[in-house]
Amino acid sequence: MMFELPEVERRVAEIHSLIERQRQLIEDLERGGGDITSAQIVFDSLGISLYLHLQDRFRLLAMLNVKAA
């Protein structure tokens, strides 16, 4: 699925924020002796989502650079 660049940029920023919140949750769970299994799965999924959106961003930027040339 191809998004427009502003949408991809917005999603990348949003996912970065979610990753940071999830990282904090994992740290809090670890400090409290809780099970981080599910929280880690969510964290890993967010990382994959970020990777895919970054790939979209790079693809869109490359397309824009080709059009500008």
PDB file of N, CA, C and O in Angstrom:
ATOM      1  N   MET A   1       0.846  -1.170   0.000  1.00  0.00           N
ATOM      2  CA  MET A   1       0.000   0.000   0.000  1.00  0.00           C
ATOM      3  C   MET A   1       0.897   1.241   0.000  1.00  0.00           C
ATOM      4  O   MET A   1       1.848   1.341   0.775  1.00  0.00           O
ATOM      5  N   MET A   2       0.575   2.164  -0.873  1.00  0.00           N
ATOM      6  CA  MET A   2       1.378   3.378  -1.013  1.00  0.00           C
ATOM      7  C   MET A   2       0.636   4.556  -0.388  1.00  0.00           C
ATOM      8  O   MET A   2      -0.531   4.804  -0.691  1.00  0.00           O
ATOM      9  N   PHE A   3       1.325   5.265   0.476  1.00  0.00           N
ATOM     10  CA  PHE A   3       0.767   6.442   1.117  1.00  0.00           C
ATOM     11  C   PHE A   3       1.446   7.680   0.546  1.00  0.00           C
ATOM     12  O   PHE A   3       2.489   7.586  -0.101  1.00  0.00           O
ATOM     13  N   GLU A   4       0.853   8.822   0.788  1.00  0.00           N
ATOM     14  CA  GLU A   4       1.486  10.080   0.448  1.00  0.00           C
ATOM     15  C   GLU A   4       2.535  10.398   1.504  1.00  0.00           C
ATOM     16  O   GLU A   4       2.422   9.958   2.648  1.00  0.00           O
ATOM     17  N   LEU A   5       3.548  11.154   1.125  1.00  0.00           N
ATOM     18  CA  LEU A   5       4.662  11.441   2.020  1.00  0.00           C
ATOM     19  C   LEU A   5       4.234  12.075   3.346  1.00  0.00           C
ATOM     20  O   LEU A   5       4.716  11.635   4.390  1.00  0.00           O
ATOM     21  N   PRO A   6       3.354  13.087   3.365  1.00  0.00           N
ATOM     22  CA  PRO A   6       2.964  13.658   4.669  1.00  0.00           C
ATOM     23  C   PRO A   6       2.305  12.630   5.598  1.00  0.00           C
ATOM     24  O   PRO A   6       2.509  12.662   6.812  1.00  0.00           O
ATOM     25  N   GLU A   7       1.525  11.732   5.025  1.00  0.00           N
ATOM     26  CA  GLU A   7       0.880  10.688   5.832  1.00  0.00           C
ATOM     27  C   GLU A   7       1.931   9.734   6.400  1.00  0.00           C
ATOM     28  O   GLU A   7       1.854   9.338   7.563  1.00  0.00           O
ATOM     29  N   VAL A   8       2.897   9.373   5.585  1.00  0.00           N
ATOM     30  CA  VAL A   8       3.963   8.475   6.044  1.00  0.00           C
ATOM     31  C   VAL A   8       4.777   9.157   7.142  1.00  0.00           C
ATOM     32  O   VAL A   8       5.097   8.530   8.152  1.00  0.00           O
ATOM     33  N   GLU A   9       5.115  10.429   6.954  1.00  0.00           N
ATOM     34  CA  GLU A   9       5.872  11.166   7.968  1.00  0.00           C
ATOM     35  C   GLU A   9       5.094  11.223   9.287  1.00  0.00           C
ATOM     36  O   GLU A   9       5.677  11.063  10.360  1.00  0.00           O
ATOM     37  N   ARG A  10       3.791  11.450   9.207  1.00  0.00           N
ATOM     38  CA  ARG A  10       2.946  11.494  10.406  1.00  0.00           C
ATOM     39  C   ARG A  10       2.940  10.143  11.108  1.00  0.00           C
ATOM     40  O   ARG A  10       3.041  10.072  12.333  1.00  0.00           O
ATOM     41  N   ARG A  11       2.821   9.080  10.333  1.00  0.00           N
ATOM     42  CA  ARG A  11       2.787   7.734  10.908  1.00  0.00           C
ATOM     43  C   ARG A  11       4.134   7.371  11.550  1.00  0.00           C
ATOM     44  O   ARG A  11       4.167   6.759  12.617  1.00  0.00           O
ATOM     45  N   VAL A  12       5.235   7.747  10.903  1.00  0.00           N
ATOM     46  CA  VAL A  12       6.558   7.471  11.463  1.00  0.00           C
ATOM     47  C   VAL A  12       6.696   8.148  12.826  1.00  0.00           C
ATOM     48  O   VAL A  12       7.159   7.533  13.787  1.00  0.00           O
ATOM     49  N   ALA A  13       6.294   9.411  12.903  1.00  0.00           N
ATOM     50  CA  ALA A  13       6.373  10.132  14.180  1.00  0.00           C
ATOM     51  C   ALA A  13       5.472   9.482  15.231  1.00  0.00           C
ATOM     52  O   ALA A  13       5.858   9.352  16.393  1.00  0.00           O
ATOM     53  N   GLU A  14       4.288   9.080  14.821  1.00  0.00           N
ATOM     54  CA  GLU A  14       3.345   8.436  15.746  1.00  0.00           C
ATOM     55  C   GLU A  14       3.912   7.113  16.264  1.00  0.00           C
ATOM     56  O   GLU A  14       3.822   6.820  17.456  1.00  0.00           O
ATOM     57  N   ILE A  15       4.485   6.329  15.380  1.00  0.00           N
ATOM     58  CA  ILE A  15       5.040   5.031  15.788  1.00  0.00           C
ATOM     59  C   ILE A  15       6.237   5.231  16.710  1.00  0.00           C
ATOM     60  O   ILE A  15       6.407   4.485  17.674  1.00  0.00           O
ATOM     61  N   HIS A  16       7.070   6.234  16.423  1.00  0.00           N
ATOM     62  CA  HIS A  16       8.185   6.537  17.331  1.00  0.00           C
ATOM     63  C   HIS A  16       7.659   6.814  18.737  1.00  0.00           C
ATOM     64  O   HIS A  16       8.220   6.333  19.722  1.00  0.00           O
ATOM     65  N   SER A  17       6.589   7.584  18.824  1.00  0.00           N
ATOM     66  CA  SER A  17       5.996   7.903  20.118  1.00  0.00           C
ATOM     67  C   SER A  17       5.461   6.650  20.813  1.00  0.00           C
ATOM     68  O   SER A  17       5.655   6.467  22.015  1.00  0.00           O
ATOM     69  N   LEU A  18       4.790   5.797  20.052  1.00  0.00           N
ATOM     70  CA  LEU A  18       4.264   4.553  20.618  1.00  0.00           C
ATOM     71  C   LEU A  18       5.394   3.641  21.093  1.00  0.00           C
ATOM     72  O   LEU A  18       5.282   2.996  22.135  1.00  0.00           O
ATOM     73  N   ILE A  19       6.471   3.591  20.330  1.00  0.00           N
ATOM     74  CA  ILE A  19       7.622   2.768  20.729  1.00  0.00           C
ATOM     75  C   ILE A  19       8.193   3.269  22.048  1.00  0.00           C
ATOM     76  O   ILE A  19       8.517   2.476  22.932  1.00  0.00           O
ATOM     77  N   GLU A  20       8.318   4.585  22.179  1.00  0.00           N
ATOM     78  CA  GLU A  20       8.866   5.130  23.422  1.00  0.00           C
ATOM     79  C   GLU A  20       7.958   4.808  24.608  1.00  0.00           C
ATOM     80  O   GLU A  20       8.447   4.448  25.678  1.00  0.00           O
ATOM     81  N   ARG A  21       6.637   4.934  24.429  1.00  0.00           N
ATOM     82  CA  ARG A  21       5.707   4.590  25.514  1.00  0.00           C
ATOM     83  C   ARG A  21       5.793   3.113  25.854  1.00  0.00           C
ATOM     84  O   ARG A  21       5.743   2.734  27.024  1.00  0.00           O
ATOM     85  N   GLN A  22       5.922   2.271  24.820  1.00  0.00           N
ATOM     86  CA  GLN A  22       6.000   0.835  25.065  1.00  0.00           C
ATOM     87  C   GLN A  22       7.308   0.481  25.771  1.00  0.00           C
ATOM     88  O   GLN A  22       7.331  -0.388  26.643  1.00  0.00           O
ATOM     89  N   ARG A  23       8.392   1.151  25.395  1.00  0.00           N
ATOM     90  CA  ARG A  23       9.678   0.926  26.053  1.00  0.00           C
ATOM     91  C   ARG A  23       9.574   1.265  27.542  1.00  0.00           C
ATOM     92  O   ARG A  23      10.099   0.545  28.392  1.00  0.00           O
ATOM     93  N   GLN A  24       8.889   2.372  27.841  1.00  0.00           N
ATOM     94  CA  GLN A  24       8.698   2.779  29.234  1.00  0.00           C
ATOM     95  C   GLN A  24       7.853   1.754  29.990  1.00  0.00           C
ATOM     96  O   GLN A  24       8.143   1.428  31.141  1.00  0.00           O
ATOM     97  N   LEU A  25       6.815   1.252  29.339  1.00  0.00           N
ATOM     98  CA  LEU A  25       5.969   0.224  29.963  1.00  0.00           C
ATOM     99  C   LEU A  25       6.797  -1.015  30.298  1.00  0.00           C
ATOM    100  O   LEU A  25       6.673  -1.573  31.389  1.00  0.00           O
ATOM    101  N   ILE A  26       7.630  -1.438  29.372  1.00  0.00           N
ATOM    102  CA  ILE A  26       8.476  -2.618  29.609  1.00  0.00           C
ATOM    103  C   ILE A  26       9.409  -2.371  30.788  1.00  0.00           C
ATOM    104  O   ILE A  26       9.572  -3.238  31.646  1.00  0.00           O
ATOM    105  N   GLU A  27      10.022  -1.188  30.831  1.00  0.00           N
ATOM    106  CA  GLU A  27      10.907  -0.866  31.949  1.00  0.00           C
ATOM    107  C   GLU A  27      10.146  -0.892  33.276  1.00  0.00           C
ATOM    108  O   GLU A  27      10.642  -1.422  34.270  1.00  0.00           O
ATOM    109  N   ASP A  28       8.941  -0.318  33.287  1.00  0.00           N
ATOM    110  CA  ASP A  28       8.126  -0.316  34.501  1.00  0.00           C
ATOM    111  C   ASP A  28       7.761  -1.735  34.927  1.00  0.00           C
ATOM    112  O   ASP A  28       7.828  -2.067  36.110  1.00  0.00           O
ATOM    113  N   LEU A  29       7.378  -2.564  33.972  1.00  0.00           N
ATOM    114  CA  LEU A  29       7.041  -3.957  34.284  1.00  0.00           C
ATOM    115  C   LEU A  29       8.254  -4.699  34.839  1.00  0.00           C
ATOM    116  O   LEU A  29       8.144  -5.441  35.816  1.00  0.00           O
ATOM    117  N   GLU A  30       9.399  -4.497  34.217  1.00  0.00           N
ATOM    118  CA  GLU A  30      10.614  -5.164  34.696  1.00  0.00           C
ATOM    119  C   GLU A  30      10.962  -4.723  36.117  1.00  0.00           C
ATOM    120  O   GLU A  30      11.313  -5.545  36.964  1.00  0.00           O
ATOM    121  N   ARG A  31      10.862  -3.424  36.367  1.00  0.00           N
ATOM    122  CA  ARG A  31      11.152  -2.909  37.711  1.00  0.00           C
ATOM    123  C   ARG A  31      10.205  -3.504  38.745  1.00  0.00           C
ATOM    124  O   ARG A  31      10.599  -3.786  39.877  1.00  0.00           O
ATOM    125  N   GLY A  32       8.947  -3.692  38.340  1.00  0.00           N
ATOM    126  CA  GLY A  32       7.955  -4.239  39.259  1.00  0.00           C
ATOM    127  C   GLY A  32       7.931  -5.753  39.300  1.00  0.00           C
ATOM    128  O   GLY A  32       7.123  -6.342  40.018  1.00  0.00           O
ATOM    129  N   GLY A  33       8.805  -6.388  38.538  1.00  0.00           N
ATOM    130  CA  GLY A  33       8.848  -7.854  38.540  1.00  0.00           C
ATOM    131  C   GLY A  33       7.749  -8.493  37.719  1.00  0.00           C
ATOM    132  O   GLY A  33       7.467  -9.681  37.876  1.00  0.00           O
ATOM    133  N   GLY A  34       7.124  -7.718  36.842  1.00  0.00           N
ATOM    134  CA  GLY A  34       6.030  -8.244  36.029  1.00  0.00           C
ATOM    135  C   GLY A  34       6.514  -8.995  34.805  1.00  0.00           C
ATOM    136  O   GLY A  34       7.690  -8.947  34.444  1.00  0.00           O
ATOM    137  N   ASP A  35       5.595  -9.679  34.185  1.00  0.00           N
ATOM    138  CA  ASP A  35       5.868 -10.432  32.955  1.00  0.00           C
ATOM    139  C   ASP A  35       5.816  -9.468  31.775  1.00  0.00           C
ATOM    140  O   ASP A  35       4.810  -8.794  31.559  1.00  0.00           O
ATOM    141  N   ILE A  36       6.898  -9.408  31.021  1.00  0.00           N
ATOM    142  CA  ILE A  36       6.972  -8.468  29.900  1.00  0.00           C
ATOM    143  C   ILE A  36       6.699  -9.132  28.549  1.00  0.00           C
ATOM    144  O   ILE A  36       6.844  -8.488  27.510  1.00  0.00           O
ATOM    145  N   THR A  37       6.311 -10.389  28.547  1.00  0.00           N
ATOM    146  CA  THR A  37       6.165 -11.140  27.295  1.00  0.00           C
ATOM    147  C   THR A  37       5.245 -10.430  26.303  1.00  0.00           C
ATOM    148  O   THR A  37       5.638 -10.167  25.167  1.00  0.00           O
ATOM    149  N   SER A  38       4.039 -10.126  26.726  1.00  0.00           N
ATOM    150  CA  SER A  38       3.080  -9.472  25.823  1.00  0.00           C
ATOM    151  C   SER A  38       3.546  -8.074  25.439  1.00  0.00           C
ATOM    152  O   SER A  38       3.411  -7.666  24.285  1.00  0.00           O
ATOM    153  N   ALA A  39       4.087  -7.351  26.390  1.00  0.00           N
ATOM    154  CA  ALA A  39       4.575  -6.001  26.112  1.00  0.00           C
ATOM    155  C   ALA A  39       5.721  -6.048  25.107  1.00  0.00           C
ATOM    156  O   ALA A  39       5.835  -5.163  24.259  1.00  0.00           O
ATOM    157  N   GLN A  40       6.557  -7.053  25.191  1.00  0.00           N
ATOM    158  CA  GLN A  40       7.673  -7.185  24.254  1.00  0.00           C
ATOM    159  C   GLN A  40       7.170  -7.526  22.854  1.00  0.00           C
ATOM    160  O   GLN A  40       7.724  -7.048  21.864  1.00  0.00           O
ATOM    161  N   ILE A  41       6.134  -8.340  22.765  1.00  0.00           N
ATOM    162  CA  ILE A  41       5.550  -8.676  21.465  1.00  0.00           C
ATOM    163  C   ILE A  41       5.005  -7.414  20.799  1.00  0.00           C
ATOM    164  O   ILE A  41       5.210  -7.202  19.603  1.00  0.00           O
ATOM    165  N   VAL A  42       4.311  -6.578  21.572  1.00  0.00           N
ATOM    166  CA  VAL A  42       3.798  -5.314  21.032  1.00  0.00           C
ATOM    167  C   VAL A  42       4.961  -4.430  20.589  1.00  0.00           C
ATOM    168  O   VAL A  42       4.913  -3.837  19.512  1.00  0.00           O
ATOM    169  N   PHE A  43       5.999  -4.338  21.412  1.00  0.00           N
ATOM    170  CA  PHE A  43       7.177  -3.542  21.073  1.00  0.00           C
ATOM    171  C   PHE A  43       7.796  -4.013  19.760  1.00  0.00           C
ATOM    172  O   PHE A  43       8.114  -3.199  18.893  1.00  0.00           O
ATOM    173  N   ASP A  44       7.964  -5.313  19.616  1.00  0.00           N
ATOM    174  CA  ASP A  44       8.543  -5.872  18.393  1.00  0.00           C
ATOM    175  C   ASP A  44       7.654  -5.575  17.184  1.00  0.00           C
ATOM    176  O   ASP A  44       8.158  -5.266  16.104  1.00  0.00           O
ATOM    177  N   SER A  45       6.344  -5.668  17.362  1.00  0.00           N
ATOM    178  CA  SER A  45       5.409  -5.366  16.271  1.00  0.00           C
ATOM    179  C   SER A  45       5.497  -3.907  15.857  1.00  0.00           C
ATOM    180  O   SER A  45       5.431  -3.589  14.669  1.00  0.00           O
ATOM    181  N   LEU A  46       5.645  -3.020  16.830  1.00  0.00           N
ATOM    182  CA  LEU A  46       5.804  -1.602  16.518  1.00  0.00           C
ATOM    183  C   LEU A  46       7.099  -1.371  15.739  1.00  0.00           C
ATOM    184  O   LEU A  46       7.136  -0.545  14.827  1.00  0.00           O
ATOM    185  N   GLY A  47       8.137  -2.080  16.088  1.00  0.00           N
ATOM    186  CA  GLY A  47       9.401  -1.966  15.357  1.00  0.00           C
ATOM    187  C   GLY A  47       9.246  -2.383  13.905  1.00  0.00           C
ATOM    188  O   GLY A  47       9.794  -1.739  13.010  1.00  0.00           O
ATOM    189  N   ILE A  48       8.512  -3.443  13.669  1.00  0.00           N
ATOM    190  CA  ILE A  48       8.257  -3.899  12.298  1.00  0.00           C
ATOM    191  C   ILE A  48       7.434  -2.862  11.546  1.00  0.00           C
ATOM    192  O   ILE A  48       7.724  -2.551  10.390  1.00  0.00           O
ATOM    193  N   SER A  49       6.420  -2.334  12.192  1.00  0.00           N
ATOM    194  CA  SER A  49       5.586  -1.301  11.574  1.00  0.00           C
ATOM    195  C   SER A  49       6.417  -0.069  11.213  1.00  0.00           C
ATOM    196  O   SER A  49       6.255   0.499  10.133  1.00  0.00           O
ATOM    197  N   LEU A  50       7.301   0.337  12.114  1.00  0.00           N
ATOM    198  CA  LEU A  50       8.176   1.477  11.843  1.00  0.00           C
ATOM    199  C   LEU A  50       9.058   1.187  10.631  1.00  0.00           C
ATOM    200  O   LEU A  50       9.201   2.031   9.746  1.00  0.00           O
ATOM    201  N   TYR A  51       9.637   0.015  10.592  1.00  0.00           N
ATOM    202  CA  TYR A  51      10.490  -0.371   9.467  1.00  0.00           C
ATOM    203  C   TYR A  51       9.725  -0.272   8.145  1.00  0.00           C
ATOM    204  O   TYR A  51      10.241   0.275   7.170  1.00  0.00           O
ATOM    205  N   LEU A  52       8.514  -0.791   8.109  1.00  0.00           N
ATOM    206  CA  LEU A  52       7.717  -0.760   6.878  1.00  0.00           C
ATOM    207  C   LEU A  52       7.374   0.670   6.460  1.00  0.00           C
ATOM    208  O   LEU A  52       7.419   1.000   5.275  1.00  0.00           O
ATOM    209  N   HIS A  53       7.037   1.508   7.421  1.00  0.00           N
ATOM    210  CA  HIS A  53       6.733   2.902   7.095  1.00  0.00           C
ATOM    211  C   HIS A  53       7.982   3.658   6.638  1.00  0.00           C
ATOM    212  O   HIS A  53       7.897   4.517   5.761  1.00  0.00           O
ATOM    213  N   LEU A  54       9.129   3.345   7.220  1.00  0.00           N
ATOM    214  CA  LEU A  54      10.367   3.966   6.761  1.00  0.00           C
ATOM    215  C   LEU A  54      10.682   3.540   5.330  1.00  0.00           C
ATOM    216  O   LEU A  54      11.170   4.342   4.534  1.00  0.00           O
ATOM    217  N   GLN A  55      10.407   2.292   5.004  1.00  0.00           N
ATOM    218  CA  GLN A  55      10.602   1.840   3.626  1.00  0.00           C
ATOM    219  C   GLN A  55       9.689   2.617   2.671  1.00  0.00           C
ATOM    220  O   GLN A  55      10.118   3.006   1.585  1.00  0.00           O
ATOM    221  N   ASP A  56       8.448   2.843   3.066  1.00  0.00           N
ATOM    222  CA  ASP A  56       7.539   3.655   2.250  1.00  0.00           C
ATOM    223  C   ASP A  56       8.093   5.065   2.079  1.00  0.00           C
ATOM    224  O   ASP A  56       8.055   5.623   0.983  1.00  0.00           O
ATOM    225  N   ARG A  57       8.607   5.638   3.165  1.00  0.00           N
ATOM    226  CA  ARG A  57       9.149   6.994   3.098  1.00  0.00           C
ATOM    227  C   ARG A  57      10.338   7.047   2.131  1.00  0.00           C
ATOM    228  O   ARG A  57      10.414   7.943   1.291  1.00  0.00           O
ATOM    229  N   PHE A  58      11.253   6.104   2.247  1.00  0.00           N
ATOM    230  CA  PHE A  58      12.405   6.084   1.345  1.00  0.00           C
ATOM    231  C   PHE A  58      11.963   5.921  -0.108  1.00  0.00           C
ATOM    232  O   PHE A  58      12.518   6.557  -1.004  1.00  0.00           O
ATOM    233  N   ARG A  59      10.972   5.074  -0.336  1.00  0.00           N
ATOM    234  CA  ARG A  59      10.462   4.844  -1.694  1.00  0.00           C
ATOM    235  C   ARG A  59       9.836   6.126  -2.252  1.00  0.00           C
ATOM    236  O   ARG A  59      10.091   6.500  -3.397  1.00  0.00           O
ATOM    237  N   LEU A  60       9.019   6.794  -1.437  1.00  0.00           N
ATOM    238  CA  LEU A  60       8.390   8.035  -1.881  1.00  0.00           C
ATOM    239  C   LEU A  60       9.427   9.129  -2.141  1.00  0.00           C
ATOM    240  O   LEU A  60       9.329   9.856  -3.130  1.00  0.00           O
ATOM    241  N   LEU A  61      10.409   9.244  -1.265  1.00  0.00           N
ATOM    242  CA  LEU A  61      11.455  10.246  -1.466  1.00  0.00           C
ATOM    243  C   LEU A  61      12.247   9.961  -2.743  1.00  0.00           C
ATOM    244  O   LEU A  61      12.602  10.888  -3.471  1.00  0.00           O
ATOM    245  N   ALA A  62      12.520   8.701  -3.015  1.00  0.00           N
ATOM    246  CA  ALA A  62      13.225   8.335  -4.240  1.00  0.00           C
ATOM    247  C   ALA A  62      12.399   8.705  -5.465  1.00  0.00           C
ATOM    248  O   ALA A  62      12.937   9.205  -6.452  1.00  0.00           O
ATOM    249  N   MET A  63      11.089   8.459  -5.403  1.00  0.00           N
ATOM    250  CA  MET A  63      10.216   8.811  -6.509  1.00  0.00           C
ATOM    251  C   MET A  63      10.193  10.332  -6.725  1.00  0.00           C
ATOM    252  O   MET A  63      10.204  10.803  -7.863  1.00  0.00           O
ATOM    253  N   LEU A  64      10.161  11.084  -5.638  1.00  0.00           N
ATOM    254  CA  LEU A  64      10.171  12.531  -5.755  1.00  0.00           C
ATOM    255  C   LEU A  64      11.490  13.033  -6.340  1.00  0.00           C
ATOM    256  O   LEU A  64      11.503  13.971  -7.136  1.00  0.00           O
ATOM    257  N   ASN A  65      12.595  12.409  -5.945  1.00  0.00           N
ATOM    258  CA  ASN A  65      13.899  12.805  -6.466  1.00  0.00           C
ATOM    259  C   ASN A  65      14.004  12.512  -7.966  1.00  0.00           C
ATOM    260  O   ASN A  65      14.599  13.292  -8.710  1.00  0.00           O
ATOM    261  N   VAL A  66      13.428  11.394  -8.410  1.00  0.00           N
ATOM    262  CA  VAL A  66      13.454  11.052  -9.830  1.00  0.00           C
ATOM    263  C   VAL A  66      12.626  12.055 -10.620  1.00  0.00           C
ATOM    264  O   VAL A  66      13.037  12.496 -11.693  1.00  0.00           O
ATOM    265  N   LYS A  67      11.453  12.419 -10.088  1.00  0.00           N
ATOM    266  CA  LYS A  67      10.600  13.392 -10.773  1.00  0.00           C
ATOM    267  C   LYS A  67      11.252  14.767 -10.840  1.00  0.00           C
ATOM    268  O   LYS A  67      11.066  15.506 -11.807  1.00  0.00           O
ATOM    269  N   ALA A  68      12.022  15.104  -9.797  1.00  0.00           N
ATOM    270  CA  ALA A  68      12.671  16.415  -9.744  1.00  0.00           C
ATOM    271  C   ALA A  68      13.887  16.493 -10.662  1.00  0.00           C
ATOM    272  O   ALA A  68      14.325  17.586 -11.023  1.00  0.00           O
ATOM    273  N   ALA A  69      14.429  15.346 -11.037  1.00  0.00           N
ATOM    274  CA  ALA A  69      15.644  15.335 -11.871  1.00  0.00           C
ATOM    275  C   ALA A  69      15.347  15.590 -13.322  1.00  0.00           C
ATOM    276  O   ALA A  69      16.262  15.611 -14.145  1.00  0.00           O
TER     277      ALA A  69
END
